[in-house]
């Protein structure tokens, strides 16, 4: 097991990569505890869960809404939960996001922790203190910054993931490699079969490297005023694709990264041969192709929460491990998108 820390303005978080779900009680304070999870986790791992009250939610992005927040809060009130309680979310990114948001606003804040059970959650959603829900189809448009006290990343739990879930998590791992670690990118190239097979030694290494990259960035910029924007590489276009076409988050981000690479080449930031290497890697992992409607994509892009008045922040690449944050005028970005769609990804 390896341990990392994220230090927020109001609280700090300890991340334990390689710890196991059955050791959860070692991290829970001696107080009233409530577990919030989903029906898949209870069916797969119910016998490993400690004997605490449990709220079991439905799965899926469609339940990550303000209506679900209301439902959970109603159950908290019914159970008599007050500020003396500790909340543990056990699940993937949707559960962690939803529970972190509820715990942050209920009675002005309860202490909480995560057991992350999916690859996407372990390398992204559960780490960094962003907690939020969707509204009217727009990703995480309602949210807060608040660090969980702990995050347990049990890589053994990944064995039950579907192929789509694995690809979603790997997209964020690829992103971390592209913005911060060329050696990690080479590992993804050279060990692709073992990565897709979820060889535990390699996956645990990749999860740790990803969390280390994200933790370092968040420690420098928790509230996304500067460097944390780097974590949005591939996400501006990816979120729009996710909204318009209903693709899983990670798969949409993989496509978004390919478009971001083209834009980086078109802007003169990135060498075409490096871009080809990146395309080859992303394609080798089997991400789907989608025929994009440019006008629908632009409409969704302009509602992105990273828009800043008449500008938006976009993350380009100058090389593998060398990203660039750029504030781009919306008018210029529209021209860039028109140029982008002259090319195929």
C-alpha positions as CSV (number, residue, x, y, z in Angstrom):
1,X,0.0,0.0,0.0
2,X,1.1,3.5,-0.8
3,X,-0.1,6.7,0.8
4,X,-0.5,10.2,-0.7
5,X,-2.0,13.5,0.7
6,X,-4.1,16.3,-0.7
7,X,-4.1,19.5,1.3
8,X,-7.2,21.7,0.8
9,X,-7.9,25.1,2.2
10,X,-10.4,23.8,4.7
11,X,-9.5,20.1,5.1
12,X,-7.0,17.5,3.9
13,X,-7.3,14.1,2.4
14,X,-5.3,10.9,2.7
15,X,-5.3,8.6,-0.3
16,X,-4.4,4.9,0.2
17,X,-3.6,3.1,-3.0
18,X,-3.6,-0.7,-2.6
19,X,-5.6,-0.7,0.7
20,X,-8.5,-3.2,0.9
21,X,-12.2,-2.7,1.5
22,X,-12.2,-5.2,4.3
23,X,-9.9,-2.9,6.3
24,X,-12.3,0.0,6.1
25,X,-13.0,0.1,9.8
26,X,-9.3,1.0,10.5
27,X,-10.0,4.4,8.9
28,X,-13.4,5.2,10.4
29,X,-13.6,7.4,13.5
30,X,-15.3,6.2,16.6
31,X,-18.6,7.9,16.0
32,X,-21.9,7.2,14.3
33,X,-21.3,6.0,10.8
34,X,-23.5,5.8,7.7
35,X,-22.6,4.0,4.5
36,X,-24.0,5.2,1.2
37,X,-23.4,2.9,-1.8
38,X,-25.2,1.4,-4.8
39,X,-27.0,-1.8,-5.5
40,X,-24.1,-3.3,-7.5
41,X,-21.7,-2.9,-4.6
42,X,-24.1,-4.5,-2.1
43,X,-24.6,-7.4,-4.4
44,X,-20.9,-7.9,-5.1
45,X,-19.3,-7.0,-1.8
46,X,-22.1,-6.9,0.8
47,X,-20.4,-9.4,3.0
48,X,-17.3,-7.1,3.3
49,X,-19.3,-4.1,4.4
50,X,-19.1,-3.1,8.1
51,X,-22.3,-3.4,10.2
52,X,-23.4,0.2,9.9
53,X,-26.7,1.7,8.5
54,X,-26.6,1.6,4.7
55,X,-28.4,3.8,2.1
56,X,-28.4,1.9,-1.2
57,X,-28.8,4.0,-4.3
58,X,-29.4,3.2,-8.0
59,X,-26.5,3.2,-10.4
60,X,-26.0,5.4,-13.4
61,X,-25.2,9.0,-14.5
62,X,-28.9,9.7,-14.8
63,X,-29.2,9.5,-11.0
64,X,-26.5,12.1,-10.4
65,X,-29.0,14.9,-10.1
66,X,-30.4,17.4,-7.6
67,X,-33.4,15.1,-7.3
68,X,-31.2,12.3,-6.0
69,X,-29.6,14.8,-3.6
70,X,-33.1,15.6,-2.2
71,X,-33.8,11.9,-1.9
72,X,-30.6,11.2,0.1
73,X,-31.2,14.2,2.3
74,X,-34.7,13.0,3.1
75,X,-33.2,9.6,4.1
76,X,-30.6,11.3,6.3
77,X,-33.3,13.2,8.1
78,X,-35.4,10.0,8.5
79,X,-32.3,8.3,10.1
80,X,-31.7,11.2,12.4
81,X,-28.3,11.9,11.0
82,X,-26.7,15.0,12.5
83,X,-23.3,16.6,12.6
84,X,-21.9,14.0,14.9
85,X,-22.2,11.4,12.1
86,X,-19.5,10.3,9.6
87,X,-20.5,9.4,6.0
88,X,-18.7,6.8,4.0
89,X,-19.3,6.6,0.2
90,X,-18.5,3.2,-1.3
91,X,-18.7,3.1,-5.1
92,X,-17.6,4.7,-8.3
93,X,-17.4,8.4,-9.3
94,X,-21.1,8.9,-9.4
95,X,-21.6,7.8,-5.8
96,X,-18.5,9.6,-4.6
97,X,-19.5,12.9,-6.3
98,X,-23.1,12.7,-5.1
99,X,-22.2,11.7,-1.5
100,X,-19.4,14.3,-1.3
101,X,-21.8,17.0,-2.4
102,X,-24.5,15.9,0.1
103,X,-22.1,15.6,3.0
104,X,-20.8,19.1,2.2
105,X,-24.1,20.9,2.2
106,X,-26.1,18.9,4.8
107,X,-26.2,20.8,8.1
108,X,-23.4,22.9,6.7
109,X,-21.1,19.9,6.4
110,X,-20.5,16.4,7.7
111,X,-17.2,14.5,7.8
112,X,-16.9,12.0,5.0
113,X,-14.6,9.5,3.3
114,X,-14.6,7.4,0.1
115,X,-13.9,3.8,-0.8
116,X,-13.4,4.0,-4.6
117,X,-14.4,0.9,-6.5
118,X,-13.9,1.8,-10.1
119,X,-10.8,2.7,-12.1
120,X,-12.3,6.1,-13.2
121,X,-13.1,7.0,-9.6
122,X,-9.7,5.9,-8.3
123,X,-7.7,8.0,-10.7
124,X,-10.0,10.9,-11.0
125,X,-13.5,11.5,-9.4
126,X,-12.7,10.5,-5.8
127,X,-9.4,12.5,-5.6
128,X,-9.1,16.2,-5.4
129,X,-12.1,17.5,-3.5
130,X,-14.5,18.3,-6.3
131,X,-18.0,17.1,-5.4
132,X,-21.0,17.8,-7.6
133,X,-24.1,16.7,-9.5
134,X,-25.4,17.3,-13.0
135,X,-28.3,19.6,-13.9
136,X,-30.3,19.6,-17.1
137,X,-27.7,17.3,-18.7
138,X,-24.7,19.6,-17.9
139,X,-21.9,17.8,-16.0
140,X,-21.2,18.8,-12.4
141,X,-22.7,22.2,-12.9
142,X,-23.7,22.2,-9.2
143,X,-20.8,21.5,-6.9
144,X,-18.4,22.3,-4.1
145,X,-14.8,21.9,-3.2
146,X,-14.4,19.8,-0.1
147,X,-11.8,17.1,0.6
148,X,-12.8,13.6,1.9
149,X,-10.9,12.7,5.0
150,X,-9.7,9.5,3.3
151,X,-9.9,7.7,-0.1
152,X,-9.3,4.0,-0.2
153,X,-8.3,2.8,-3.7
154,X,-8.8,-1.0,-3.6
155,X,-7.4,-2.2,-7.0
156,X,-8.6,-5.8,-6.3
157,X,-12.2,-4.5,-6.7
158,X,-11.5,-3.5,-10.3
159,X,-11.6,-7.2,-11.4
160,X,-15.5,-7.0,-11.6
161,X,-15.5,-4.0,-13.9
162,X,-16.9,-4.2,-17.4
163,X,-14.7,-3.4,-20.4
164,X,-16.4,-0.1,-20.9
165,X,-15.7,0.9,-17.2
166,X,-12.1,-0.1,-17.7
167,X,-11.8,2.1,-20.8
168,X,-13.3,5.0,-18.9
169,X,-10.7,4.8,-16.2
170,X,-7.8,4.3,-18.7
171,X,-8.8,7.5,-20.5
172,X,-8.0,9.5,-17.4
173,X,-4.8,7.6,-16.9
174,X,-3.8,8.4,-20.5
175,X,-4.7,12.0,-19.8
176,X,-2.4,12.1,-16.7
177,X,0.4,10.6,-18.7
178,X,-0.1,13.2,-21.5
179,X,0.0,16.2,-19.2
180,X,2.7,15.1,-16.9
181,X,4.7,11.8,-17.5
182,X,6.2,10.6,-20.7
183,X,7.6,7.5,-19.0
184,X,4.0,6.6,-17.9
185,X,2.9,7.1,-21.5
186,X,5.6,4.6,-22.7
187,X,4.4,2.1,-20.1
188,X,0.9,2.4,-21.5
189,X,2.3,1.8,-25.0
190,X,4.5,-1.2,-24.1
191,X,2.3,-3.0,-21.6
192,X,-1.1,-2.5,-23.3
193,X,-2.2,-6.2,-23.0
194,X,-1.3,-6.4,-19.3
195,X,-3.0,-3.1,-18.7
196,X,-6.2,-4.2,-20.4
197,X,-6.0,-7.5,-18.5
198,X,-5.8,-5.5,-15.3
199,X,-2.6,-7.1,-14.2
200,X,-2.7,-5.9,-10.5
201,X,1.0,-4.9,-10.3
202,X,0.8,-2.7,-13.4
203,X,-2.7,-1.3,-12.6
204,X,-1.7,-0.4,-9.0
205,X,1.4,1.3,-10.4
206,X,-0.7,3.3,-12.9
207,X,-3.3,4.2,-10.3
208,X,-0.6,5.4,-7.9
209,X,1.2,7.5,-10.7
210,X,-2.2,9.1,-11.7
211,X,-3.1,9.9,-8.1
212,X,0.4,11.3,-7.5
213,X,0.1,13.6,-10.5
214,X,-3.4,14.8,-9.6
215,X,-2.5,15.2,-5.9
216,X,0.5,17.4,-6.8
217,X,-1.5,19.6,-9.0
218,X,-4.4,20.0,-6.5
219,X,-2.0,20.7,-3.7
220,X,-0.8,23.7,-5.7
221,X,-4.2,24.8,-6.9
222,X,-7.2,23.3,-5.2
223,X,-9.8,25.8,-6.5
224,X,-8.7,25.6,-10.2
225,X,-7.5,29.2,-10.5
226,X,-4.5,28.2,-12.5
227,X,-2.5,24.9,-12.7
228,X,-5.5,22.6,-11.9
229,X,-7.0,23.6,-15.3
230,X,-4.4,21.2,-16.7
231,X,-6.6,18.3,-15.5
232,X,-9.2,19.4,-18.0
233,X,-7.1,18.2,-21.0
234,X,-9.6,16.6,-23.4
235,X,-12.5,17.5,-21.2
236,X,-13.8,20.6,-22.8
237,X,-14.7,18.8,-26.0
238,X,-15.2,15.5,-24.1
239,X,-17.9,16.9,-21.9
240,X,-19.7,18.3,-24.9
241,X,-19.6,14.9,-26.7
242,X,-20.8,13.2,-23.5
243,X,-23.8,15.5,-23.3
244,X,-24.7,15.4,-27.0
245,X,-24.1,11.7,-27.6
246,X,-24.6,10.1,-24.2
247,X,-21.2,8.3,-24.2
248,X,-19.6,7.3,-20.9
249,X,-17.4,10.0,-19.5
250,X,-14.0,8.3,-20.1
251,X,-14.8,7.3,-23.7
252,X,-15.9,10.9,-24.5
253,X,-12.7,12.2,-22.9
254,X,-10.6,9.9,-25.1
255,X,-12.3,11.4,-28.2
256,X,-11.9,14.9,-26.7
257,X,-8.2,14.3,-26.2
258,X,-7.8,13.3,-29.9
259,X,-9.4,16.5,-30.9
260,X,-7.3,18.5,-28.5
261,X,-4.2,16.9,-30.1
262,X,-5.4,18.0,-33.5
263,X,-6.0,21.6,-32.3
264,X,-2.5,21.5,-30.7
265,X,-1.0,20.6,-34.1
266,X,-3.1,23.2,-35.9
267,X,-1.9,25.9,-33.5
268,X,1.7,24.9,-34.1
269,X,2.3,23.8,-30.5
270,X,2.7,20.0,-31.2
271,X,4.8,18.1,-33.7
272,X,2.7,16.0,-36.0
273,X,4.8,12.9,-35.4
274,X,4.1,13.2,-31.7
275,X,0.5,13.6,-32.4
276,X,0.6,10.4,-34.5
277,X,2.1,8.6,-31.5
278,X,-0.8,9.8,-29.3
279,X,-3.5,8.8,-31.8
280,X,-1.9,5.4,-32.2
281,X,-2.0,4.8,-28.4
282,X,-5.6,6.0,-27.9
283,X,-6.8,4.0,-30.9
284,X,-5.0,0.8,-29.7
285,X,-7.1,0.8,-26.6
286,X,-10.2,0.4,-28.6
287,X,-12.1,3.6,-27.9
288,X,-15.2,4.1,-30.2
289,X,-15.5,6.3,-33.2
290,X,-18.3,8.9,-33.2
291,X,-19.6,10.9,-36.1
292,X,-19.8,14.4,-34.7
293,X,-22.3,17.1,-35.6
294,X,-20.2,20.3,-35.4
295,X,-23.1,22.6,-34.6
296,X,-24.5,20.5,-31.8
297,X,-21.0,20.2,-30.4
298,X,-20.4,23.9,-30.5
299,X,-23.7,24.6,-28.8
300,X,-22.7,22.3,-25.9
301,X,-19.2,23.6,-25.8
302,X,-20.4,27.2,-25.2
303,X,-22.3,26.1,-22.1
304,X,-19.2,24.5,-20.6
305,X,-18.6,25.7,-17.0
306,X,-15.0,26.5,-17.9
307,X,-16.2,29.4,-20.2
308,X,-15.1,32.8,-18.9
309,X,-17.2,35.5,-20.5
310,X,-16.2,35.8,-24.1
311,X,-13.3,33.4,-23.6
312,X,-12.6,29.9,-22.5
313,X,-9.6,28.1,-21.1
314,X,-8.3,25.3,-23.3
315,X,-5.5,22.8,-22.7
316,X,-3.1,22.1,-25.5
317,X,0.0,19.9,-25.7
318,X,3.5,21.0,-26.7
319,X,4.8,17.5,-26.2
320,X,4.0,14.4,-24.2
321,X,4.2,15.6,-20.6
322,X,4.3,19.3,-21.6
323,X,0.8,20.9,-21.5
324,X,-0.2,24.5,-22.1
325,X,-3.1,26.4,-20.6
326,X,-4.4,29.0,-23.0
327,X,-7.2,31.6,-22.7
328,X,-8.9,31.6,-26.1
329,X,-11.6,34.0,-27.4
330,X,-14.8,32.2,-28.2
331,X,-14.8,33.7,-31.7
332,X,-11.3,32.3,-32.3
333,X,-12.3,28.9,-30.8
334,X,-15.2,28.6,-33.2
335,X,-12.8,29.2,-36.1
336,X,-10.5,26.5,-34.6
337,X,-13.4,24.0,-34.4
338,X,-14.4,24.7,-38.0
339,X,-10.8,24.0,-39.0
340,X,-10.7,20.9,-36.8
341,X,-13.6,19.3,-38.6
342,X,-11.7,19.3,-41.8
343,X,-9.6,16.5,-40.3
344,X,-10.5,13.0,-39.2
345,X,-9.7,11.6,-35.8
